[in-house]
Structure formats: C-alpha cells, structure tokens
Amino acid sequence: QVQLVESGGGLVKAGGSLRLSCVASGVTFSRHTMGWFRQAPGEEREFVAAIVWSGGSPAYPDSVKGRFAISRDTAKNTLYLQMNSLNPEDTAVYYCAARGRLAGLGQAVTDYTYWGQGTQVTVSS
C-alpha cells in the first residue's frame, strides 16, 4: 500500500523560504518518478516539480524555475521541495505525488497515480 505524507508547510513572508518533505512508503524512489503539485483556492492543480526514477535533471515550470528545487533522499525514502524567494502567488496546498513503476517524467495531474493529503503554504505580502 502506497502512502505519501507531506509536512513542512506554514506561513511565511514574501521573500522567505520553506522546505517541504514527503515521507513515502510503498514506493521506491529508484523505481518511481516523484513530483510536487500545488492547488490554490478556485484554481486547477498545477505542476511544480518532478524528478525521474533514474535520476537526471528535474523538471520545473517557468513559474518556479530558479526558485524551487526538488530532491530526494533514497535512504530515508523522503522527497523534498526547497522553496526560495516565495511570493504571495505561491500560496496553495502542496501535494506530493508518485507515478507508476518505471514511468518517466510527467507534468500532468493525470500522469500520477498516488497522492499525499497535502500541506498548506501561505505567503504573506
């Protein structure tokens, strides 16, 4: 059974930083592509970052490129999202997600099979 549990969200001022964590069970990072998504109130869930199971360069949308960084600790089975230079437009619930075994990089919500419960990030101006 797959379980993804996010933590690290909170309230931060514009320009600040947060690091989100996602502890995974039932998936192996060396076999599963992992991603982060976010959803603001009244908006569609959107792609934030992904790291493929085989390693290599992560993927980011232009909106977070250069500010956010995804990483993983395979020994701890924990996925991270380091978020710097936060602005109020980054306010959302952030979700950790996993693709099926050996699937490649994906940026669509429908590419991902497993989801965490989300963690709230609020950036004040």
Helices and strands as residue ranges (DSSP letters): E 3-7, E 10-13, E 18-25, E 32-39, E 46-51, E 68-73, E 78-83, G 88-90, E 92-101, G 109-111, E 114-115, E 119-124
